[in-house]
C-alpha cells in the first residue's frame, strides 16, 4: 500500500500580520507540546485560536493532520460560519471545529482559545458518575469550577452549540460526558497549562480508583476549598505564564519545524 506523505506547506509569514504570525507559531507549538504529553487521537481533536486584530476569524489545524504535524503555516483560517479566509483557500470548516470551536468563539468574546481532546484518562473520568474527584492537588485546581455536558451524540449538529454554551455556563473548563475534555481561555499558554493539570488530575483519579471503593482518601470540603483558593491567589500562574517559555523550549527540542 502506498503511503501519502503530508503535503509540505510553504511559509505564509509574509502574507499575514506580525501579530497573526506570532499567534500561529504559539498555536503550532501548543499542538506539538500536547502531542508530546499524550494528545494523540490520530487526526481528531482540535485546538483553535482567535486571530489577533480579526475578532471574527479563527485558526485551526487541517482536519486530516495530527497534532504532531502542525506548523504555523499549515493552520487554516475561517470565519465563524466556516468559510475559508485568505491566505487559506479550500473547503469550509465542518464538524466539531465548526460546532464547538467556531460556536464558542462566536458566542463568547471573553474566549480567544478553545481546546478539545479525547485522552484515555479524561474519557475515563468523564464516564465516572461522580465526575472529577478532589483526590489530588491537580484536581484542586478545578474544584468548584468544572462543568459537565451530557453526551447526546457527536457534536456535528448546529443545535448542539447552544446546549454546549448553556452547560458551560460562562465557565472555562468542562468534561464532556463519555467524550472528552473542553478547555477554554484567553490564550494558547493558558489552555495548554490547564489541559495539562486536568489530564494529570484524571490520570491520578484513574490510578487511585483502581484500589477499589473505600481505599482512597478525599480531603475535607474546607481543605479542598482552601487549596483551590491557593490556586486562585497564584494569579498569572493559571494563565500559563510560569510554564510557557519551557513549553516553547520543549517544542524547539522536539522539532523546530513547527515555526515554519
N, C-alpha and C positions, 0 to 999 in steps of 0.2 A: 504493500500500500504506500503510495506516495504521500509524503508529508508536506503540507503547505506552510512555509515559514510566515511569521507575522511580517507584514509589509513595513519596511523601514520608512519612517516619515522624515521628511526634510524639515529643518528648523523653520519655525514661523516667527521667530523672535522679532524680526524687522517688520512684521505685519500687525503687531499688537502694541498696546501702550506698555511702558515700562512697568506700570503697576500690575497690568494683567500678566505680563511675563513672570514677574515675581510670584504672583499668585499661582500660576501654572507650575512653577518649579516647586513651590511648597506642597501643592496638591499631589504632584507626582512623587515627591519624597514621602508624603504620608502613605500613599499606596504601597511603596516599597517597604517601608518600616512595618506596616500592618501585615504584609505578606510574610515578612521575616518572623513575626510573632504569631503566625498561625492562621491568618485570614486567607485561606487557600481553597475556597469553594469553586475551583476551576474559573470559568468566566463570569460567575454570578457574584452578586453583591455590588453595591455602588457607593461612591464617595463623591459628593457634589459640593461645589463652591460657587457662591455668587460672584460675578465678575466685578472687581473694583471699578467704580465710576460708571457701571452699567447695571443698575439695580434690577432691571428686568431680564437679565441674561445670566445663565449659569454654565459651569464647566462640569463635564462628567466623562468618564472613560468610554472608549468604544465598547459596544455591547459584547463583542466577541474577544476581548482582551482580558488576560488575567491581571490581578493587581501587580504581580511581579514584573510585568512588561511595560507598565505605563511610563510615558515620558511627558515632558512639558508640552511638546508639540503635538502629541497624539490625542490630547484631550479635545473633546468636541464641545462646541458652544451652541446653546439653544436658547430660545425664548421660552416662557413658561407654558406656551401652547404646544411646545415640542418641535417648533420649526428651527431648522439649522440657521446659524448666524455666521457670517464671514469672520475669520478665514475658513471656517468649516463648510464643506459642501457635502451633501449626501442625504441619507434617509432621515425622516423625522424621528424624534425621540419617542419611545414607546415603553410599555410595561412598567416595572417598578420605578425606573428612572423618571418617568413622567408622573405616575400616580403618587409616589412617595416623595421624591426629591423636588420636582418642579412644584408639586402641590403644596408642600410645606413652605418652600422658599417664597412662593407667590403669596401665600396667606399670612405669613408671619415675617414682618420686616425686621424683627429682632434676631432673626437667624441668618447667618451667612454660610453656614456649612452643615451638611447632613450626611451622616454615615450609617449605613445599614449593613449588617453582617449576619452570617449563619455559621458560627463556630460550634463544634460539638458541645462544648461546655455551656455556652449560652443557650443553645437549643434545649439541652437537658434541663437547665434551671427554668427555662420558660415553660416547660411542661410540668414542673412541680406545682402542685395545687396551692402551696403557701407562698410561692414566688421566691424572691431572693431573701434569705435569712441573714440576720446580722451576726454571723458567726466568724467573721474575720475582720481585720481592720480595713481591708479593701472594701468590704461591704458597707462599713460605716459611712463611707463617702456618700452613698446613695440613700442612707436612712431617711425615710420620710419624703424622699424626692422622686423615687422611681414610680413610673406609671405602668399600666398594663393595658394591652389591646388584644381582645379575643380574636381567635382565628375564625374567619368566615370565608375562607377561600383565598386564592392568590391575589395579591394586590395589583390587579390588572384593570379593574373597572373604575370608571371615573367617580362613581358614587361611594367608593371606599375612601377617598381623600377626606371628605367631611367627617366621617366616622373616626378616622385616624386623628384628625385635628381635635375632635371632641375628647377622645380618650387621652391625648397628650395634655390637654387642658392647660396650655400655657407653659408646660414643663419642657425639659430638655432631654430627659432620659426615659426610655421605656423598654420593657420586654414585650415583644410581640408573641403572644402565647402560641406554643407549638411551632414556632417560626424562627425567631432570632432577636437581634438587638437593634435599637434605634438610638443613636447618639447625635444630638444637635448642639450647635454652639455658634460662637461668633467667628471662629477661625479654624483652620486646619489643625494647629497645635492643640487647641482645646479639645477637639474631637478625638484626636489620636491619643492624647493623655487619658481622657476619661474612658475611652473604649478599653484601654489597657487595664485600668482599675476595675472596670466591670468584668472583663474577661478573667482577671485574677480572682475576683470575688466568686465568680461562677465556678471556676476550677476548684477553688478551696471548698465550696459547698458540695460539689460532686464528690470530692475526696472525703470530706467529713461525714457525709450521709452514708458512705459505704460501711461505716462502723455499725450502722443499724440504729433504729429508733431507741432513744434513751441513752445513747452512748456518745453524744456530743453535747457541748455546752453552748447556751445562748446567754449573753450578758443581760443584766437587768436593763429595763427600758430607760431608766435615768442615765445609766452609763452609756447606752447607745446614743442617746440624745446629746450627751456631753461630748462624746467622740466626734459626732457629726458636726457639732458646733466648732470643734477644734479645726476641722477641715474648712468650715466657712470663714473662720478667722484667719486662715492662712492666706487669703487674698488671691494674688495673681498666680499662686501655685496651681490653682484649679483651672487656670486658663492655659496651662501648658508651658508657662514661661521658664520654669526650672528645667524641664526635660527637653525642650525642643532643639536647642543647639546640639545636644548629644544625639538626638534622633537624626539630625541632618548629617552629623559626622558618621553615624552608622550607615545611612543611605549612601554616602560617598564611599565608604569602605566596601559595601556590598556590590555596588555597580554605579559609577557616576554618570552612566548614560541617561539616567532619569532627567538630567539637566538639559538634554538636547531638545 
